[in-house]
Amino acid sequence: MASFAITLPVLPDKTPQLKRFLQEVLGSRRDTHKASRQSFGGSGLTKELAWLQQTPQGEVVIVYFEGEDPVRWFQEWIASPDPYDQWFLQEVKSITGIDFHSPQAESLPEPIFDWHR
């Protein structure tokens, strides 16, 4: 299994919206979310985790993805025309200010340290 993580800022006063959004994802949209994460020809995810972190610059959300090829899945997911995927990306943009359809947001984190037993 491969993995990667990404950190996204949470815009001021958007934490309640973030929590409602994730409750909806894990509640009424759970099955659709699962299908979204398992799509794209075998590059789907097996795990997705998120943490809310306080920093001196404000809150951030740290998201961890794991699967056969999570980077490929992420790239294909951003380009997906699926209504659920587009809704999810719009919610992320509203909460973080990041538009994953813009060229500035296309770069993924650079791995710089990997220790494991």
C-alpha positions as CSV (number, residue, x, y, z in Angstrom):
1,M,0.0,0.0,0.0
2,A,1.1,3.5,-0.8
3,S,0.1,6.7,1.1
4,F,0.3,10.5,1.2
5,A,-1.0,13.3,3.3
6,I,-1.9,16.8,2.6
7,T,-2.5,19.8,4.9
8,L,-5.2,22.4,4.0
9,P,-5.9,25.7,5.8
10,V,-9.3,26.2,7.4
11,L,-10.5,29.7,6.7
12,P,-11.5,31.8,9.7
13,D,-14.9,30.8,11.1
14,K,-15.2,27.8,8.8
15,T,-14.6,25.0,11.4
16,P,-18.3,24.5,12.1
17,Q,-18.9,24.2,8.4
18,L,-16.0,21.7,8.1
19,K,-17.5,19.5,10.9
20,R,-21.0,19.6,9.4
21,F,-19.6,18.7,6.0
22,L,-17.7,15.7,7.4
23,Q,-20.8,14.6,9.4
24,E,-22.8,14.7,6.2
25,V,-20.0,12.7,4.3
26,L,-20.0,10.0,7.0
27,G,-23.8,10.1,7.4
28,S,-26.3,10.6,4.6
29,R,-23.6,10.5,1.9
30,R,-21.6,7.6,3.3
31,D,-22.3,5.1,0.5
32,T,-21.7,7.7,-2.2
33,H,-18.4,8.7,-0.5
34,K,-17.3,5.0,-0.4
35,A,-18.0,4.6,-4.1
36,S,-16.0,7.7,-4.9
37,R,-13.0,6.5,-3.0
38,Q,-13.1,3.1,-4.6
39,S,-13.4,4.4,-8.2
40,F,-10.8,5.0,-11.0
41,G,-9.7,1.6,-12.1
42,G,-8.0,0.1,-9.2
43,S,-6.2,3.2,-7.9
44,G,-8.9,3.6,-5.2
45,L,-8.4,4.3,-1.5
46,T,-8.5,1.8,1.3
47,K,-8.1,4.5,4.1
48,E,-8.8,8.2,4.4
49,L,-8.2,10.0,7.7
50,A,-8.4,13.7,8.8
51,W,-7.3,15.6,11.7
52,L,-8.0,19.2,12.7
53,Q,-4.9,21.0,14.0
54,Q,-4.5,24.3,15.8
55,T,-1.5,26.3,14.7
56,P,-0.2,29.8,15.4
57,Q,-1.4,30.7,11.8
58,G,-4.9,29.3,12.4
59,E,-6.5,25.9,12.0
60,V,-5.5,23.3,9.4
61,V,-7.0,20.0,8.4
62,I,-4.5,17.2,7.8
63,V,-5.8,14.5,5.4
64,Y,-4.1,11.1,5.0
65,F,-4.8,8.8,2.0
66,E,-3.9,5.2,1.7
67,G,-4.4,2.7,-1.2
68,E,-3.0,1.0,-4.2
69,D,-2.1,4.3,-5.9
70,P,-3.5,7.2,-3.9
71,V,-1.7,9.9,-5.8
72,R,-3.2,8.7,-9.1
73,W,-6.6,8.4,-7.4
74,F,-6.3,12.0,-6.2
75,Q,-5.4,13.3,-9.6
76,E,-8.2,11.4,-11.3
77,W,-10.7,12.4,-8.5
78,I,-10.0,16.1,-9.0
79,A,-10.8,15.7,-12.8
80,S,-13.9,13.6,-12.1
81,P,-17.2,15.0,-13.6
82,D,-19.1,12.9,-11.0
83,P,-21.7,15.2,-9.2
84,Y,-20.6,13.9,-5.7
85,D,-16.9,14.5,-6.4
86,Q,-17.7,18.0,-7.7
87,W,-19.9,18.8,-4.6
88,F,-17.1,17.5,-2.4
89,L,-14.5,19.7,-4.1
90,Q,-16.8,22.7,-3.9
91,E,-17.2,22.2,-0.2
92,V,-13.4,21.9,0.3
93,K,-13.0,25.2,-1.7
94,S,-15.6,26.9,0.5
95,I,-13.9,25.7,3.7
96,T,-10.2,26.0,2.8
97,G,-10.1,28.6,-0.1
98,I,-8.3,26.1,-2.2
99,D,-9.6,25.4,-5.7
100,F,-8.1,22.0,-6.8
101,H,-9.0,22.9,-10.4
102,S,-6.5,25.8,-10.4
103,P,-2.9,25.2,-11.6
104,Q,-1.5,26.4,-8.2
105,A,-3.3,23.6,-6.3
106,E,-2.1,20.8,-8.6
107,S,1.2,20.1,-6.9
108,L,1.1,17.5,-4.2
109,P,3.2,17.4,-1.1
110,E,6.9,16.4,-1.5
111,P,7.9,13.4,0.6
112,I,11.1,14.3,2.5
113,F,11.2,11.8,5.3
114,D,10.2,8.2,5.6
115,W,11.0,6.1,8.6
116,H,9.3,2.8,9.4
117,R,10.2,-0.4,11.2
